[in-house]
């Protein structure tokens, strides 16, 4: 979807390998920021534990559509919060916040696994009608994109645990801030689309995705022109790629969303 040809970036699965290979060991560490969990933007220290606890406590009970529906909505919220928190940590050089976000990605992964198992179990129980099967299959297709988006937010946060923010030129910092704002807006709209009529939000998401693509292209152009060490430039290029992919996932999810078919009551 990105309209850029002059700068090749690895795809998402290659970015995982880049985690270990592009360690910015030459960058000097900065002092950790003192921050209480309750003050961390994008992180609710109690929220994910309550979500996972609810899933596990109810695991022995019959799996109902309303429970699946609620946890899909909560997964959307967790990803949006992770994107917001990762942007804050990277822009503000908040290493402690970044560490908490990296650790919190395990909660998103666990909730994804629990939800996937619940949906598969419901499908194996033979849905009562085609509409229910359609809803469950749509959710099953959405879950990997939700989990992958949590990983992308974690990748951004992980780079804030190093001294990358101190090496980031001020102009590029502004682009990161804006890409984070656009990504959060897109995820909020995508969540609204799941909770209501997805067709009504797709046009807004496509417009924001165009803005994200333009920001990404300009960010890379500025990065190429900036006088930054090669390792720092590679890390920042990956950050831009992560935000661009977050936008793509939000659009894809909105297009996948069933109308929820009113099988589940709020």
C-alpha positions as CSV (number, residue, x, y, z in Angstrom):
1,X,0.0,0.0,0.0
2,X,2.9,2.3,0.5
3,X,3.6,4.5,-2.5
4,X,7.4,4.5,-2.2
5,X,10.0,2.7,-4.3
6,X,13.3,4.3,-3.5
7,X,13.8,2.8,0.0
8,X,13.3,-1.0,0.5
9,X,12.1,-2.1,3.9
10,X,11.6,-5.7,5.2
11,X,8.2,-7.1,5.6
12,X,6.6,-7.7,9.0
13,X,8.0,-11.2,9.5
14,X,11.5,-10.0,8.7
15,X,11.1,-7.2,11.3
16,X,11.0,-9.9,14.0
17,X,14.5,-11.0,12.9
18,X,15.6,-7.4,12.9
19,X,14.9,-7.3,16.7
20,X,18.0,-9.3,17.4
21,X,20.2,-8.1,14.6
22,X,19.9,-4.3,14.8
23,X,20.8,-3.8,18.4
24,X,21.9,-0.2,18.8
25,X,24.7,-1.1,21.2
26,X,26.8,2.0,20.2
27,X,24.1,4.3,21.6
28,X,24.7,5.4,25.1
29,X,22.0,4.5,27.6
30,X,19.9,7.2,29.2
31,X,18.6,7.3,32.8
32,X,15.4,5.5,33.4
33,X,12.4,7.7,34.0
34,X,10.4,7.3,37.3
35,X,6.9,6.4,36.4
36,X,4.1,4.7,38.3
37,X,2.1,2.1,36.4
38,X,-1.1,4.2,36.9
39,X,0.3,7.2,35.1
40,X,1.5,5.4,32.0
41,X,-0.4,6.6,28.9
42,X,-2.0,3.7,27.0
43,X,-1.5,1.2,29.8
44,X,-4.2,0.1,32.3
45,X,-2.3,-1.9,34.9
46,X,-5.5,-3.5,36.0
47,X,-7.4,-3.9,32.8
48,X,-5.6,-6.7,31.0
49,X,-5.4,-8.8,34.2
50,X,-9.2,-8.5,34.6
51,X,-9.8,-9.4,31.0
52,X,-7.6,-12.5,31.1
53,X,-9.0,-13.5,34.5
54,X,-12.5,-13.3,33.2
55,X,-11.7,-15.5,30.2
56,X,-10.0,-18.1,32.4
57,X,-12.6,-18.1,35.1
58,X,-15.3,-18.7,32.5
59,X,-13.4,-21.3,30.5
60,X,-15.4,-24.1,32.1
61,X,-18.7,-22.5,31.3
62,X,-20.5,-22.8,28.0
63,X,-19.0,-20.5,25.4
64,X,-21.5,-17.9,24.3
65,X,-21.4,-15.4,21.5
66,X,-21.7,-12.4,23.9
67,X,-18.6,-13.4,25.7
68,X,-16.6,-13.8,22.5
69,X,-17.9,-10.4,21.3
70,X,-17.0,-8.6,24.5
71,X,-13.4,-9.9,24.4
72,X,-12.9,-9.0,20.7
73,X,-13.9,-5.4,21.6
74,X,-11.5,-5.5,24.6
75,X,-8.7,-6.8,22.3
76,X,-9.3,-3.8,20.0
77,X,-8.9,-1.5,23.0
78,X,-5.7,-3.2,24.2
79,X,-4.1,-2.7,20.8
80,X,-5.1,0.9,20.6
81,X,-3.8,1.5,24.1
82,X,-0.5,-0.2,23.2
83,X,-0.1,2.0,20.2
84,X,-0.7,5.2,22.2
85,X,1.7,4.1,25.0
86,X,4.4,3.0,22.6
87,X,4.3,6.4,20.8
88,X,4.4,8.2,24.1
89,X,7.4,6.2,25.2
90,X,9.4,6.7,22.0
91,X,8.7,10.4,21.6
92,X,9.4,11.2,25.3
93,X,12.3,8.8,25.8
94,X,10.3,7.0,28.6
95,X,12.2,3.8,28.9
96,X,10.3,2.5,32.0
97,X,7.0,3.0,30.2
98,X,8.4,1.2,27.2
99,X,9.5,-1.8,29.3
100,X,6.0,-2.1,30.8
101,X,4.5,-2.1,27.3
102,X,6.9,-4.7,26.0
103,X,5.9,-6.9,29.0
104,X,2.2,-6.2,28.5
105,X,2.3,-7.7,24.9
106,X,2.2,-11.1,26.6
107,X,-1.4,-10.2,27.8
108,X,-2.5,-9.5,24.3
109,X,-1.0,-12.7,23.1
110,X,-2.7,-14.7,25.8
111,X,-6.1,-13.1,25.2
112,X,-5.7,-13.8,21.5
113,X,-5.0,-17.5,22.2
114,X,-8.0,-17.8,24.6
115,X,-10.3,-16.1,22.1
116,X,-9.1,-18.3,19.2
117,X,-9.7,-21.4,21.3
118,X,-13.2,-20.2,22.3
119,X,-14.2,-19.5,18.7
120,X,-12.9,-22.8,17.5
121,X,-14.8,-24.6,20.3
122,X,-18.0,-22.8,19.4
123,X,-17.5,-23.8,15.7
124,X,-16.9,-27.4,16.7
125,X,-20.2,-27.4,18.6
126,X,-21.9,-26.7,15.3
127,X,-23.4,-23.3,15.0
128,X,-27.2,-23.2,15.2
129,X,-27.6,-21.3,11.9
130,X,-25.5,-20.0,8.9
131,X,-25.4,-16.5,10.3
132,X,-23.7,-17.6,13.5
133,X,-21.1,-19.6,11.5
134,X,-20.5,-16.6,9.3
135,X,-19.9,-14.4,12.4
136,X,-17.5,-16.9,14.0
137,X,-15.5,-17.4,10.9
138,X,-15.2,-13.7,10.4
139,X,-13.9,-13.3,14.0
140,X,-11.5,-16.2,13.5
141,X,-10.1,-14.4,10.5
142,X,-9.7,-11.1,12.4
143,X,-7.9,-12.4,15.5
144,X,-4.5,-12.9,13.9
145,X,-4.5,-9.3,12.6
146,X,-5.4,-8.1,16.1
147,X,-2.5,-10.1,17.6
148,X,-0.1,-9.0,14.9
149,X,-1.0,-5.4,15.5
150,X,-0.2,-5.8,19.2
151,X,3.2,-7.1,18.1
152,X,3.8,-4.0,16.0
153,X,3.1,-1.7,18.9
154,X,5.4,-3.8,21.0
155,X,8.2,-3.4,18.3
156,X,7.8,0.4,18.6
157,X,8.0,0.2,22.4
158,X,11.0,-2.0,22.3
159,X,13.0,0.6,20.5
160,X,12.2,3.1,23.2
161,X,13.8,0.9,25.7
162,X,17.1,1.7,24.0
163,X,18.6,5.2,23.6
164,X,17.0,5.6,20.1
165,X,14.8,8.6,21.2
166,X,18.0,10.5,22.1
167,X,19.4,10.0,18.6
168,X,16.2,11.0,16.9
169,X,16.3,14.4,15.2
170,X,13.5,16.7,16.4
171,X,11.8,16.9,12.9
172,X,11.6,13.1,12.8
173,X,10.2,13.0,16.3
174,X,7.4,15.2,15.1
175,X,6.6,12.7,12.3
176,X,6.6,9.8,14.8
177,X,4.2,11.7,17.0
178,X,1.8,12.3,14.1
179,X,2.0,8.7,12.8
180,X,1.1,7.5,16.3
181,X,-1.8,9.9,16.5
182,X,-3.1,8.8,13.1
183,X,-2.7,5.1,14.0
184,X,-4.6,5.5,17.3
185,X,-7.4,7.3,15.5
186,X,-7.6,4.5,12.9
187,X,-7.8,1.9,15.6
188,X,-10.5,3.8,17.5
189,X,-12.5,4.0,14.3
190,X,-11.9,0.3,13.5
191,X,-13.2,-0.6,16.9
192,X,-16.3,1.6,16.4
193,X,-16.8,-0.2,13.1
194,X,-16.8,-3.6,14.8
195,X,-19.2,-2.3,17.4
196,X,-21.6,-0.9,14.8
197,X,-21.8,-0.6,11.0
198,X,-18.3,-1.3,9.6
199,X,-19.4,0.1,6.2
200,X,-19.9,3.5,7.6
201,X,-16.3,3.8,8.8
202,X,-14.4,2.3,5.9
203,X,-14.2,5.5,3.9
204,X,-12.8,7.4,7.0
205,X,-10.2,4.7,7.5
206,X,-9.1,4.7,3.9
207,X,-8.7,8.5,4.1
208,X,-6.6,8.2,7.2
209,X,-4.6,5.4,5.7
210,X,-3.7,7.6,2.8
211,X,-2.5,10.2,5.3
212,X,-0.4,7.5,7.0
213,X,1.1,6.4,3.7
214,X,2.1,10.0,2.9
215,X,3.5,10.5,6.4
216,X,5.5,7.3,6.0
217,X,7.0,8.4,2.6
218,X,7.9,11.8,3.9
219,X,9.4,10.3,7.1
220,X,11.6,8.1,5.1
221,X,12.6,10.9,2.8
222,X,13.6,13.1,5.8
223,X,15.4,10.1,7.3
224,X,17.5,9.6,4.2
225,X,18.4,13.3,4.2
226,X,19.2,13.5,7.9
227,X,22.8,13.0,9.1
228,X,22.2,10.0,11.4
229,X,24.3,6.9,12.1
230,X,23.4,4.0,9.9
231,X,22.1,1.8,12.7
232,X,19.9,4.6,14.0
233,X,18.5,5.2,10.5
234,X,17.7,1.5,10.1
235,X,15.8,1.4,13.4
236,X,13.8,4.6,12.6
237,X,13.0,3.2,9.1
238,X,11.5,0.1,10.9
239,X,9.5,2.3,13.2
240,X,8.0,4.1,10.2
241,X,7.2,0.7,8.7
242,X,5.5,-0.5,11.9
243,X,3.2,2.5,11.9
244,X,2.4,2.1,8.2
245,X,1.5,-1.6,8.8
246,X,-0.7,-0.7,11.8
247,X,-2.7,1.5,9.5
248,X,-3.1,-1.3,7.0
249,X,-4.2,-3.7,9.6
250,X,-6.9,-1.3,10.9
251,X,-8.3,-1.0,7.3
252,X,-8.2,-4.7,6.7
253,X,-10.0,-5.4,10.0
254,X,-12.8,-3.0,9.1
255,X,-13.3,-4.7,5.8
256,X,-13.4,-8.1,7.5
257,X,-15.8,-7.2,10.2
258,X,-19.2,-8.9,10.0
259,X,-22.2,-6.7,10.8
260,X,-22.1,-8.7,14.0
261,X,-25.5,-9.9,12.6
262,X,-27.1,-8.9,15.9
263,X,-26.5,-12.4,17.1
264,X,-25.1,-10.9,20.3
265,X,-26.9,-8.4,22.4
266,X,-25.0,-5.6,24.0
